[in-house]
Amino acid sequence: MQKKKLAHLFLILGVLSVFFLNPMAYGLSDAFKENIYQMGTLKPIDSVLKVKVGDRAPDFALSAVSGEKVSLSQYRGKKSVVLSFVPAAWTPVCSDQWPGYNIAKDIFDENNAILLGITVDNLPTLFAWTNQMGKLWFPVLSDFWPHGAVAKKYGVLRSNGVSERALFVIDKKGTIRYIDVHDINKRPPLEDLVNALEKLK
């Protein structure tokens, strides 16, 4: 048991070190940087949550870049779910955050969890953006129409029509177990998300 815990700790530390030290962990290759829109510094948080830890997560069904329809309820009883809302495609922090989760896929697998990436952008925009970033292992969903309806349900739709940079960890029963509405200008720390997933075991 002790060896298993030690091996697991080394795995997490290895992933975190790669995530923070390797620039290729992020989407910003030199060629990609030329296509990134610089938004400047924004108000860190500009919304009021409509859910809290312990609430049942509002269900939704959204179209994915892959062409399928993905609902939260399809994972109930099967997997824990991490919702990753990001404000907009083709922006610096978002283009760093999601490719970084590719390196952490083993951590999601170990915790029997799926990541669902959500943004208010339309599908053609998301298709072009995710292709530029490289293959992502998780579904990328469009909350474009009705505009930001899912972000609004969760209380993370900002006054300018984009979502907050927010993470929700939802257990297999559909209960929200962790929320991080993060400063929109910064990438949420991966270790906080890992800790939240570990607590679901």
MOFENCOR-V934070 format. One record per residue. N is the residue number from 1. PHI is phi in whole degrees, -180 to 180 (999 if undefined). PSI is psi as a letter, one per 40 degrees, with the letter a starting at -180 (NA if undefined). Layout:
n->N phi->PHI psi->PSI
n->N phi->PHI psi->PSI
This chain:
n->1 phi->999 psi->d
n->2 phi->-64 psi->d
n->3 phi->-64 psi->d
n->4 phi->-65 psi->d
n->5 phi->-63 psi->d
n->6 phi->-65 psi->d
n->7 phi->-63 psi->d
n->8 phi->-65 psi->d
n->9 phi->-63 psi->d
n->10 phi->-63 psi->d
n->11 phi->-61 psi->d
n->12 phi->-62 psi->d
n->13 phi->-63 psi->d
n->14 phi->-63 psi->d
n->15 phi->-64 psi->d
n->16 phi->-63 psi->d
n->17 phi->-66 psi->d
n->18 phi->-64 psi->d
n->19 phi->-59 psi->d
n->20 phi->-91 psi->d
n->21 phi->-102 psi->e
n->22 phi->-100 psi->h
n->23 phi->-63 psi->d
n->24 phi->-75 psi->e
n->25 phi->-67 psi->d
n->26 phi->-106 psi->i
n->27 phi->-85 psi->e
n->28 phi->-92 psi->g
n->29 phi->-71 psi->i
n->30 phi->-58 psi->d
n->31 phi->-66 psi->d
n->32 phi->-69 psi->d
n->33 phi->-56 psi->d
n->34 phi->-66 psi->d
n->35 phi->-99 psi->e
n->36 phi->-90 psi->h
n->37 phi->-86 psi->h
n->38 phi->-87 psi->h
n->39 phi->-85 psi->e
n->40 phi->77 psi->a
n->41 phi->-82 psi->h
n->42 phi->-109 psi->i
n->43 phi->-55 psi->h
n->44 phi->-52 psi->d
n->45 phi->-138 psi->h
n->46 phi->-141 psi->f
n->47 phi->-160 psi->i
n->48 phi->-127 psi->h
n->49 phi->-57 psi->i
n->50 phi->-108 psi->e
n->51 phi->-132 psi->i
n->52 phi->-142 psi->i
n->53 phi->-58 psi->h
n->54 phi->102 psi->e
n->55 phi->-76 psi->i
n->56 phi->-74 psi->h
n->57 phi->-70 psi->h
n->58 phi->-60 psi->h
n->59 phi->-77 psi->i
n->60 phi->-160 psi->i
n->61 phi->-138 psi->h
n->62 phi->-130 psi->i
n->63 phi->-78 psi->h
n->64 phi->-102 psi->i
n->65 phi->-56 psi->d
n->66 phi->-70 psi->e
n->67 phi->104 psi->e
n->68 phi->-89 psi->i
n->69 phi->-99 psi->h
n->70 phi->-120 psi->h
n->71 phi->-117 psi->i
n->72 phi->-66 psi->d
n->73 phi->-65 psi->e
n->74 phi->-67 psi->e
n->75 phi->-99 psi->e
n->76 phi->-60 psi->h
n->77 phi->80 psi->e
n->78 phi->-115 psi->d
n->79 phi->-142 psi->i
n->80 phi->-76 psi->i
n->81 phi->-125 psi->h
n->82 phi->-110 psi->h
n->83 phi->-93 psi->h
n->84 phi->-116 psi->g
n->85 phi->-85 psi->h
n->86 phi->-127 psi->i
n->87 phi->-66 psi->d
n->88 phi->-162 psi->i
n->89 phi->-66 psi->i
n->90 phi->61 psi->f
n->91 phi->-122 psi->i
n->92 phi->-61 psi->d
n->93 phi->-69 psi->d
n->94 phi->-62 psi->d
n->95 phi->-74 psi->e
n->96 phi->-90 psi->d
n->97 phi->-64 psi->d
n->98 phi->-68 psi->d
n->99 phi->-61 psi->d
n->100 phi->-62 psi->d
n->101 phi->-70 psi->e
n->102 phi->-60 psi->d
n->103 phi->-70 psi->d
n->104 phi->-94 psi->e
n->105 phi->-55 psi->d
n->106 phi->-60 psi->d
n->107 phi->-68 psi->d
n->108 phi->-64 psi->d
n->109 phi->-61 psi->d
n->110 phi->-61 psi->d
n->111 phi->-99 psi->e
n->112 phi->49 psi->f
n->113 phi->-127 psi->i
n->114 phi->-116 psi->i
n->115 phi->-103 psi->h
n->116 phi->-118 psi->h
n->117 phi->-89 psi->h
n->118 phi->-130 psi->h
n->119 phi->-146 psi->i
n->120 phi->-83 psi->e
n->121 phi->-69 psi->i
n->122 phi->-80 psi->i
n->123 phi->-63 psi->d
n->124 phi->-60 psi->d
n->125 phi->-63 psi->d
n->126 phi->-66 psi->d
n->127 phi->-60 psi->d
n->128 phi->-64 psi->d
n->129 phi->-66 psi->d
n->130 phi->-69 psi->d
n->131 phi->-64 psi->d
n->132 phi->-67 psi->d
n->133 phi->-72 psi->d
n->134 phi->103 psi->i
n->135 phi->-63 psi->h
n->136 phi->-105 psi->i
n->137 phi->-80 psi->e
n->138 phi->-112 psi->i
n->139 phi->-66 psi->h
n->140 phi->-109 psi->h
n->141 phi->-114 psi->i
n->142 phi->-102 psi->h
n->143 phi->-102 psi->f
n->144 phi->-77 psi->d
n->145 phi->-144 psi->h
n->146 phi->-55 psi->h
n->147 phi->-55 psi->h
n->148 phi->64 psi->f
n->149 phi->-62 psi->d
n->150 phi->-72 psi->d
n->151 phi->-57 psi->d
n->152 phi->-66 psi->d
n->153 phi->-56 psi->d
n->154 phi->-86 psi->e
n->155 phi->83 psi->f
n->156 phi->-124 psi->f
n->157 phi->-92 psi->h
n->158 phi->-79 psi->i
n->159 phi->-66 psi->e
n->160 phi->-93 psi->e
n->161 phi->92 psi->e
n->162 phi->-104 psi->i
n->163 phi->-88 psi->i
n->164 phi->-68 psi->i
n->165 phi->-89 psi->h
n->166 phi->-139 psi->i
n->167 phi->-122 psi->h
n->168 phi->-127 psi->h
n->169 phi->-104 psi->h
n->170 phi->-121 psi->h
n->171 phi->-79 psi->i
n->172 phi->-65 psi->e
n->173 phi->-86 psi->e
n->174 phi->92 psi->e
n->175 phi->-98 psi->h
n->176 phi->-73 psi->h
n->177 phi->-112 psi->e
n->178 phi->-157 psi->h
n->179 phi->-135 psi->h
n->180 phi->-135 psi->h
n->181 phi->-91 psi->h
n->182 phi->-94 psi->i
n->183 phi->-52 psi->h
n->184 phi->-60 psi->d
n->185 phi->-86 psi->e
n->186 phi->-132 psi->i
n->187 phi->-81 psi->h
n->188 phi->-64 psi->i
n->189 phi->-65 psi->h
n->190 phi->-63 psi->d
n->191 phi->-63 psi->d
n->192 phi->-66 psi->d
n->193 phi->-67 psi->d
n->194 phi->-59 psi->d
n->195 phi->-61 psi->d
n->196 phi->-64 psi->d
n->197 phi->-67 psi->d
n->198 phi->-60 psi->d
n->199 phi->-71 psi->e
n->200 phi->-81 psi->e
n->201 phi->-69 psi->NA
